[in-house]
Amino acid sequence: MGPLAGLLAWLHLLPWIAGFAVSVASLGRSRWAIPLAGGFAAEVLVQAYYRVATLAMGALAMRSRGIAAGFTLASLVGFAGAVAIVVGVAGLLREAGAADRGRR
């Protein structure tokens, strides 16, 4: 993998980091910011693990069994993070709808 491809792989983390930052900044304003922040944090960890594990596989620094277990665990954490993000967004949309109904 060339340097540009490696940089692009790491740039993939930026939207997840931004989502985490925005969610943390909103912690006092909405109860749904907590699951959103947790979901984004989980995605940052998973994506970073995937990048590091891919580099390690290339360098043969890890045994294949360890890599398989790590990818399985990362997938489970990623799934939990994605569910938390969906729950948080659904809650925010429900709150926004209730606020709109209250103004009418």
Phi and psi in degrees as a GROMACS rama.xvg file:
@    title "Ramachandran Plot"
@    xaxis  label "Phi"
@    yaxis  label "Psi"
@TYPE xy
-76.5801  170.511  GLY-2
-62.0508  -36.2937  PRO-3
-66.2991  -43.7361  LEU-4
-64.2595  -38.7341  ALA-5
-63.6863  -41.6138  GLY-6
-64.2325  -43.1688  LEU-7
-62.8996  -36.9171  LEU-8
-62.2282  -41.4922  ALA-9
-73.9048  -31.0085  TRP-10
-63.8781  -22.6773  LEU-11
-59.348  -22.534  HIS-12
-73.6237  -25.1506  LEU-13
-57.163  -45.2214  LEU-14
-62.9775  -34.6035  PRO-15
-68.4459  -40.9925  TRP-16
-65.4934  -41.3158  ILE-17
-63.6145  -41.9684  ALA-18
-61.3853  -40.6055  GLY-19
-63.1311  -46.6786  PHE-20
-61.9352  -44.2933  ALA-21
-64.8618  -39.9598  VAL-22
-65.8636  -43.5153  SER-23
-64.2291  -37.9948  VAL-24
-65.2603  -20.8451  ALA-25
-102.017  11.5798  SER-26
-57.1008  -37.8932  LEU-27
-80.4487  -13.5896  GLY-28
-94.9976  -25.7412  ARG-29
-148.219  138.845  SER-30
-68.8935  -18.0932  ARG-31
-81.1064  -8.80606  TRP-32
-67.496  -28.6298  ALA-33
-65.3847  -53.5096  ILE-34
-64.658  -31.8014  PRO-35
-64.7446  -46.9385  LEU-36
-61.6147  -42.2644  ALA-37
-63.7461  -40.9715  GLY-38
-65.5579  -43.7954  GLY-39
-67.0643  -38.912  PHE-40
-62.7196  -41.9108  ALA-41
-61.7169  -42.0231  ALA-42
-65.4692  -38.5102  GLU-43
-60.839  -46.6167  VAL-44
-62.15  -44.4053  LEU-45
-64.6804  -47.4521  VAL-46
-64.6955  -38.7596  GLN-47
-64.6143  -41.8333  ALA-48
-60.3016  -44.9394  TYR-49
-58.0471  -41.5667  TYR-50
-64.524  -46.511  ARG-51
-66.8668  -42.4151  VAL-52
-65.1074  -37.1401  ALA-53
-64.3897  -42.2519  THR-54
-63.4372  -41.2622  LEU-55
-65.6228  -37.3855  ALA-56
-63.2194  -39.7016  MET-57
-64.4431  -32.769  GLY-58
-92.8652  1.30297  ALA-59
55.2559  35.0471  LEU-60
-82.7815  -18.3617  ALA-61
-121.001  148.992  MET-62
-75.0054  152.888  ARG-63
-62.9743  -33.9093  SER-64
-64.7645  -41.4749  ARG-65
-65.4918  -38.4488  GLY-66
-65.6082  -43.9612  ILE-67
-61.3766  -43.7652  ALA-68
-64.811  -40.4479  ALA-69
-63.839  -42.4698  GLY-70
-66.7417  -36.2147  PHE-71
-64.4188  -46.5853  THR-72
-63.7616  -42.3972  LEU-73
-62.2626  -37.9346  ALA-74
-63.8535  -41.5561  SER-75
-65.4386  -42.678  LEU-76
-65.1905  -41.3357  VAL-77
-61.7815  -40.2433  GLY-78
-62.7168  -45.6669  PHE-79
-62.3504  -39.9594  ALA-80
-63.5187  -42.6131  GLY-81
-64.3996  -40.2534  ALA-82
-63.0882  -42.0294  VAL-83
-62.8665  -39.1317  ALA-84
-65.2521  -44.043  ILE-85
-63.0524  -43.3708  VAL-86
-62.7817  -43.4822  VAL-87
-63.5334  -44.5053  GLY-88
-65.3277  -41.6439  VAL-89
-61.1026  -42.5193  ALA-90
-64.151  -42.8914  GLY-91
-62.3428  -42.1889  LEU-92
-66.0577  -37.3493  LEU-93
-65.9188  -43.1862  ARG-94
-61.5714  -42.6277  GLU-95
-63.1979  -40.0695  ALA-96
-65.3965  -39.7115  GLY-97
-67.4234  -37.8642  ALA-98
-65.7739  -39.9405  ALA-99
-65.1354  -40.0761  ASP-100
-67.3883  -32.0376  ARG-101
-72.7296  -22.535  GLY-102
-83.6122  -15.299  ARG-103
